[in-house]
Amino acid sequence: MNGLLILIPVALLLGLSGLVAFLWSLRAGQFDDPDGAAMRILIDDESPL
């Protein structure tokens, strides 16, 4: 029972920090170009070996 008194606040703190990091990345524009990486893989780069 004593372990739950430590584990529950730690789990809530980690979940809240993950949510804050996700919201920060949304505001910073990390997810603005979801199709860019999918289209870049189709571009054929001619690189000499």
PDB file of N, CA, C and O in Angstrom:
ATOM      1  N   MET A   1       0.812  -1.194   0.000  1.00  0.00           N
ATOM      2  CA  MET A   1       0.000   0.000   0.000  1.00  0.00           C
ATOM      3  C   MET A   1       0.857   1.262   0.000  1.00  0.00           C
ATOM      4  O   MET A   1       0.478   2.271  -0.593  1.00  0.00           O
ATOM      5  N   ASN A   2       2.010   1.207   0.662  1.00  0.00           N
ATOM      6  CA  ASN A   2       2.888   2.374   0.700  1.00  0.00           C
ATOM      7  C   ASN A   2       3.482   2.663  -0.671  1.00  0.00           C
ATOM      8  O   ASN A   2       3.782   3.810  -1.002  1.00  0.00           O
ATOM      9  N   GLY A   3       3.647   1.605  -1.468  1.00  0.00           N
ATOM     10  CA  GLY A   3       4.186   1.803  -2.810  1.00  0.00           C
ATOM     11  C   GLY A   3       3.245   2.593  -3.694  1.00  0.00           C
ATOM     12  O   GLY A   3       3.682   3.375  -4.538  1.00  0.00           O
ATOM     13  N   LEU A   4       1.937   2.386  -3.497  1.00  0.00           N
ATOM     14  CA  LEU A   4       0.960   3.120  -4.289  1.00  0.00           C
ATOM     15  C   LEU A   4       0.986   4.618  -3.985  1.00  0.00           C
ATOM     16  O   LEU A   4       0.692   5.436  -4.858  1.00  0.00           O
ATOM     17  N   LEU A   5       1.331   4.971  -2.772  1.00  0.00           N
ATOM     18  CA  LEU A   5       1.410   6.385  -2.417  1.00  0.00           C
ATOM     19  C   LEU A   5       2.536   7.092  -3.157  1.00  0.00           C
ATOM     20  O   LEU A   5       2.515   8.314  -3.300  1.00  0.00           O
ATOM     21  N   ILE A   6       3.498   6.347  -3.619  1.00  0.00           N
ATOM     22  CA  ILE A   6       4.605   6.918  -4.396  1.00  0.00           C
ATOM     23  C   ILE A   6       4.340   6.765  -5.891  1.00  0.00           C
ATOM     24  O   ILE A   6       4.574   7.693  -6.664  1.00  0.00           O
ATOM     25  N   LEU A   7       3.851   5.592  -6.298  1.00  0.00           N
ATOM     26  CA  LEU A   7       3.711   5.299  -7.719  1.00  0.00           C
ATOM     27  C   LEU A   7       2.596   6.099  -8.399  1.00  0.00           C
ATOM     28  O   LEU A   7       2.754   6.495  -9.554  1.00  0.00           O
ATOM     29  N   ILE A   8       1.501   6.340  -7.733  1.00  0.00           N
ATOM     30  CA  ILE A   8       0.396   7.081  -8.356  1.00  0.00           C
ATOM     31  C   ILE A   8       0.782   8.529  -8.664  1.00  0.00           C
ATOM     32  O   ILE A   8       0.534   8.980  -9.782  1.00  0.00           O
ATOM     33  N   PRO A   9       1.376   9.282  -7.733  1.00  0.00           N
ATOM     34  CA  PRO A   9       1.796  10.647  -8.102  1.00  0.00           C
ATOM     35  C   PRO A   9       2.896  10.675  -9.163  1.00  0.00           C
ATOM     36  O   PRO A   9       2.931  11.576 -10.001  1.00  0.00           O
ATOM     37  N   VAL A  10       3.785   9.696  -9.127  1.00  0.00           N
ATOM     38  CA  VAL A  10       4.838   9.649 -10.144  1.00  0.00           C
ATOM     39  C   VAL A  10       4.236   9.386 -11.515  1.00  0.00           C
ATOM     40  O   VAL A  10       4.646  10.011 -12.493  1.00  0.00           O
ATOM     41  N   ALA A  11       3.276   8.478 -11.610  1.00  0.00           N
ATOM     42  CA  ALA A  11       2.613   8.186 -12.874  1.00  0.00           C
ATOM     43  C   ALA A  11       1.836   9.398 -13.377  1.00  0.00           C
ATOM     44  O   ALA A  11       1.867   9.696 -14.571  1.00  0.00           O
ATOM     45  N   LEU A  12       1.153  10.088 -12.500  1.00  0.00           N
ATOM     46  CA  LEU A  12       0.430  11.295 -12.895  1.00  0.00           C
ATOM     47  C   LEU A  12       1.380  12.388 -13.362  1.00  0.00           C
ATOM     48  O   LEU A  12       1.085  13.093 -14.328  1.00  0.00           O
ATOM     49  N   LEU A  13       2.492  12.532 -12.702  1.00  0.00           N
ATOM     50  CA  LEU A  13       3.487  13.533 -13.090  1.00  0.00           C
ATOM     51  C   LEU A  13       4.094  13.213 -14.449  1.00  0.00           C
ATOM     52  O   LEU A  13       4.281  14.112 -15.269  1.00  0.00           O
ATOM     53  N   LEU A  14       4.403  11.945 -14.697  1.00  0.00           N
ATOM     54  CA  LEU A  14       4.950  11.559 -15.998  1.00  0.00           C
ATOM     55  C   LEU A  14       3.928  11.739 -17.114  1.00  0.00           C
ATOM     56  O   LEU A  14       4.279  12.186 -18.206  1.00  0.00           O
ATOM     57  N   GLY A  15       2.687  11.403 -16.857  1.00  0.00           N
ATOM     58  CA  GLY A  15       1.644  11.602 -17.853  1.00  0.00           C
ATOM     59  C   GLY A  15       1.415  13.071 -18.158  1.00  0.00           C
ATOM     60  O   GLY A  15       1.236  13.447 -19.316  1.00  0.00           O
ATOM     61  N   LEU A  16       1.420  13.891 -17.143  1.00  0.00           N
ATOM     62  CA  LEU A  16       1.249  15.326 -17.333  1.00  0.00           C
ATOM     63  C   LEU A  16       2.436  15.929 -18.086  1.00  0.00           C
ATOM     64  O   LEU A  16       2.250  16.796 -18.940  1.00  0.00           O
ATOM     65  N   SER A  17       3.640  15.482 -17.778  1.00  0.00           N
ATOM     66  CA  SER A  17       4.805  16.012 -18.488  1.00  0.00           C
ATOM     67  C   SER A  17       4.797  15.561 -19.952  1.00  0.00           C
ATOM     68  O   SER A  17       5.234  16.315 -20.822  1.00  0.00           O
ATOM     69  N   GLY A  18       4.319  14.368 -20.237  1.00  0.00           N
ATOM     70  CA  GLY A  18       4.189  13.927 -21.622  1.00  0.00           C
ATOM     71  C   GLY A  18       3.163  14.750 -22.380  1.00  0.00           C
ATOM     72  O   GLY A  18       3.373  15.094 -23.544  1.00  0.00           O
ATOM     73  N   LEU A  19       2.060  15.066 -21.730  1.00  0.00           N
ATOM     74  CA  LEU A  19       1.034  15.901 -22.347  1.00  0.00           C
ATOM     75  C   LEU A  19       1.556  17.302 -22.618  1.00  0.00           C
ATOM     76  O   LEU A  19       1.291  17.875 -23.675  1.00  0.00           O
ATOM     77  N   VAL A  20       2.289  17.848 -21.677  1.00  0.00           N
ATOM     78  CA  VAL A  20       2.870  19.185 -21.861  1.00  0.00           C
ATOM     79  C   VAL A  20       3.874  19.172 -23.013  1.00  0.00           C
ATOM     80  O   VAL A  20       3.901  20.108 -23.813  1.00  0.00           O
ATOM     81  N   ALA A  21       4.692  18.135 -23.109  1.00  0.00           N
ATOM     82  CA  ALA A  21       5.659  18.045 -24.211  1.00  0.00           C
ATOM     83  C   ALA A  21       4.952  17.919 -25.553  1.00  0.00           C
ATOM     84  O   ALA A  21       5.398  18.504 -26.540  1.00  0.00           O
ATOM     85  N   PHE A  22       3.862  17.171 -25.604  1.00  0.00           N
ATOM     86  CA  PHE A  22       3.106  17.036 -26.842  1.00  0.00           C
ATOM     87  C   PHE A  22       2.482  18.358 -27.252  1.00  0.00           C
ATOM     88  O   PHE A  22       2.559  18.743 -28.419  1.00  0.00           O
ATOM     89  N   LEU A  23       1.866  19.056 -26.313  1.00  0.00           N
ATOM     90  CA  LEU A  23       1.261  20.341 -26.630  1.00  0.00           C
ATOM     91  C   LEU A  23       2.307  21.366 -27.035  1.00  0.00           C
ATOM     92  O   LEU A  23       2.050  22.190 -27.913  1.00  0.00           O
ATOM     93  N   TRP A  24       3.472  21.335 -26.418  1.00  0.00           N
ATOM     94  CA  TRP A  24       4.562  22.230 -26.798  1.00  0.00           C
ATOM     95  C   TRP A  24       5.015  21.947 -28.223  1.00  0.00           C
ATOM     96  O   TRP A  24       5.274  22.877 -28.987  1.00  0.00           O
ATOM     97  N   SER A  25       5.115  20.659 -28.593  1.00  0.00           N
ATOM     98  CA  SER A  25       5.540  20.332 -29.953  1.00  0.00           C
ATOM     99  C   SER A  25       4.480  20.736 -30.973  1.00  0.00           C
ATOM    100  O   SER A  25       4.831  21.090 -32.098  1.00  0.00           O
ATOM    101  N   LEU A  26       3.200  20.696 -30.620  1.00  0.00           N
ATOM    102  CA  LEU A  26       2.157  21.187 -31.517  1.00  0.00           C
ATOM    103  C   LEU A  26       2.294  22.684 -31.757  1.00  0.00           C
ATOM    104  O   LEU A  26       2.174  23.149 -32.891  1.00  0.00           O
ATOM    105  N   ARG A  27       2.542  23.430 -30.702  1.00  0.00           N
ATOM    106  CA  ARG A  27       2.688  24.883 -30.830  1.00  0.00           C
ATOM    107  C   ARG A  27       3.966  25.256 -31.567  1.00  0.00           C
ATOM    108  O   ARG A  27       4.016  26.294 -32.228  1.00  0.00           O
ATOM    109  N   ALA A  28       5.006  24.422 -31.463  1.00  0.00           N
ATOM    110  CA  ALA A  28       6.280  24.718 -32.119  1.00  0.00           C
ATOM    111  C   ALA A  28       6.254  24.364 -33.593  1.00  0.00           C
ATOM    112  O   ALA A  28       7.190  24.696 -34.320  1.00  0.00           O
ATOM    113  N   GLY A  29       5.204  23.697 -34.050  1.00  0.00           N
ATOM    114  CA  GLY A  29       5.077  23.390 -35.464  1.00  0.00           C
ATOM    115  C   GLY A  29       5.760  22.113 -35.897  1.00  0.00           C
ATOM    116  O   GLY A  29       6.138  21.984 -37.061  1.00  0.00           O
ATOM    117  N   GLN A  30       5.925  21.176 -35.004  1.00  0.00           N
ATOM    118  CA  GLN A  30       6.594  19.928 -35.346  1.00  0.00           C
ATOM    119  C   GLN A  30       5.766  19.057 -36.283  1.00  0.00           C
ATOM    120  O   GLN A  30       6.325  18.217 -36.988  1.00  0.00           O
ATOM    121  N   PHE A  31       4.469  19.234 -36.307  1.00  0.00           N
ATOM    122  CA  PHE A  31       3.585  18.382 -37.090  1.00  0.00           C
ATOM    123  C   PHE A  31       2.929  19.145 -38.238  1.00  0.00           C
ATOM    124  O   PHE A  31       1.832  18.787 -38.668  1.00  0.00           O
ATOM    125  N   ASP A  32       3.584  20.187 -38.736  1.00  0.00           N
ATOM    126  CA  ASP A  32       2.983  21.012 -39.782  1.00  0.00           C
ATOM    127  C   ASP A  32       3.010  20.360 -41.158  1.00  0.00           C
ATOM    128  O   ASP A  32       2.155  20.669 -41.988  1.00  0.00           O
ATOM    129  N   ASP A  33       3.953  19.476 -41.429  1.00  0.00           N
ATOM    130  CA  ASP A  33       4.114  18.902 -42.765  1.00  0.00           C
ATOM    131  C   ASP A  33       4.050  17.376 -42.701  1.00  0.00           C
ATOM    132  O   ASP A  33       5.083  16.718 -42.818  1.00  0.00           O
ATOM    133  N   PRO A  34       2.856  16.798 -42.516  1.00  0.00           N
ATOM    134  CA  PRO A  34       2.774  15.348 -42.393  1.00  0.00           C
ATOM    135  C   PRO A  34       2.998  14.618 -43.713  1.00  0.00           C
ATOM    136  O   PRO A  34       3.375  13.447 -43.706  1.00  0.00           O
ATOM    137  N   ASP A  35       2.775  15.287 -44.849  1.00  0.00           N
ATOM    138  CA  ASP A  35       2.929  14.628 -46.139  1.00  0.00           C
ATOM    139  C   ASP A  35       4.329  14.810 -46.731  1.00  0.00           C
ATOM    140  O   ASP A  35       4.667  14.156 -47.718  1.00  0.00           O
ATOM    141  N   GLY A  36       5.125  15.664 -46.159  1.00  0.00           N
ATOM    142  CA  GLY A  36       6.447  15.945 -46.716  1.00  0.00           C
ATOM    143  C   GLY A  36       7.364  14.741 -46.719  1.00  0.00           C
ATOM    144  O   GLY A  36       8.022  14.477 -47.725  1.00  0.00           O
ATOM    145  N   ALA A  37       7.424  14.017 -45.641  1.00  0.00           N
ATOM    146  CA  ALA A  37       8.301  12.848 -45.570  1.00  0.00           C
ATOM    147  C   ALA A  37       7.817  11.739 -46.490  1.00  0.00           C
ATOM    148  O   ALA A  37       8.628  11.001 -47.049  1.00  0.00           O
ATOM    149  N   ALA A  38       6.516  11.613 -46.652  1.00  0.00           N
ATOM    150  CA  ALA A  38       5.978  10.581 -47.537  1.00  0.00           C
ATOM    151  C   ALA A  38       6.297  10.888 -48.994  1.00  0.00           C
ATOM    152  O   ALA A  38       6.498   9.967 -49.785  1.00  0.00           O
ATOM    153  N   MET A  39       6.347  12.148 -49.356  1.00  0.00           N
ATOM    154  CA  MET A  39       6.664  12.511 -50.731  1.00  0.00           C
ATOM    155  C   MET A  39       8.174  12.510 -50.986  1.00  0.00           C
ATOM    156  O   MET A  39       8.613  12.240 -52.104  1.00  0.00           O
ATOM    157  N   ARG A  40       8.962  12.808 -49.964  1.00  0.00           N
ATOM    158  CA  ARG A  40      10.423  12.844 -50.141  1.00  0.00           C
ATOM    159  C   ARG A  40      10.995  11.484 -50.468  1.00  0.00           C
ATOM    160  O   ARG A  40      12.019  11.392 -51.146  1.00  0.00           O
ATOM    161  N   ILE A  41      10.357  10.424 -50.002  1.00  0.00           N
ATOM    162  CA  ILE A  41      10.883   9.092 -50.266  1.00  0.00           C
ATOM    163  C   ILE A  41      10.714   8.713 -51.741  1.00  0.00           C
ATOM    164  O   ILE A  41      11.400   7.820 -52.238  1.00  0.00           O
ATOM    165  N   LEU A  42       9.804   9.391 -52.433  1.00  0.00           N
ATOM    166  CA  LEU A  42       9.566   9.097 -53.853  1.00  0.00           C
ATOM    167  C   LEU A  42      10.552   9.816 -54.775  1.00  0.00           C
ATOM    168  O   LEU A  42      10.664   9.464 -55.949  1.00  0.00           O
ATOM    169  N   ILE A  43      11.258  10.804 -54.265  1.00  0.00           N
ATOM    170  CA  ILE A  43      12.218  11.561 -55.076  1.00  0.00           C
ATOM    171  C   ILE A  43      13.455  10.707 -55.285  1.00  0.00           C
ATOM    172  O   ILE A  43      14.054  10.212 -54.330  1.00  0.00           O
ATOM    173  N   ASP A  44      13.830  10.540 -56.551  1.00  0.00           N
ATOM    174  CA  ASP A  44      14.980   9.710 -56.892  1.00  0.00           C
ATOM    175  C   ASP A  44      16.225  10.573 -56.971  1.00  0.00           C
ATOM    176  O   ASP A  44      16.379  11.344 -57.918  1.00  0.00           O
ATOM    177  N   ASP A  45      17.104  10.462 -56.008  1.00  0.00           N
ATOM    178  CA  ASP A  45      18.359  11.217 -56.011  1.00  0.00           C
ATOM    179  C   ASP A  45      19.423  10.424 -56.757  1.00  0.00           C
ATOM    180  O   ASP A  45      19.656   9.248 -56.476  1.00  0.00           O
ATOM    181  N   GLU A  46      20.049  11.076 -57.694  1.00  0.00           N
ATOM    182  CA  GLU A  46      21.149  10.458 -58.446  1.00  0.00           C
ATOM    183  C   GLU A  46      22.446  10.738 -57.681  1.00  0.00           C
ATOM    184  O   GLU A  46      22.989  11.840 -57.764  1.00  0.00           O
ATOM    185  N   SER A  47      22.929   9.770 -56.959  1.00  0.00           N
ATOM    186  CA  SER A  47      24.190   9.963 -56.246  1.00  0.00           C
ATOM    187  C   SER A  47      25.222   8.985 -56.790  1.00  0.00           C
ATOM    188  O   SER A  47      24.958   7.785 -56.866  1.00  0.00           O
ATOM    189  N   PRO A  48      26.404   9.489 -57.172  1.00  0.00           N
ATOM    190  CA  PRO A  48      27.443   8.598 -57.688  1.00  0.00           C
ATOM    191  C   PRO A  48      28.024   7.700 -56.600  1.00  0.00           C
ATOM    192  O   PRO A  48      28.213   8.122 -55.459  1.00  0.00           O
ATOM    193  N   LEU A  49      28.298   6.474 -56.971  1.00  0.00           N
ATOM    194  CA  LEU A  49      28.853   5.536 -55.987  1.00  0.00           C
ATOM    195  C   LEU A  49      30.324   5.521 -56.031  1.00  0.00           C
ATOM    196  O   LEU A  49      30.957   4.788 -55.271  1.00  0.00           O
TER     197      LEU A  49
END
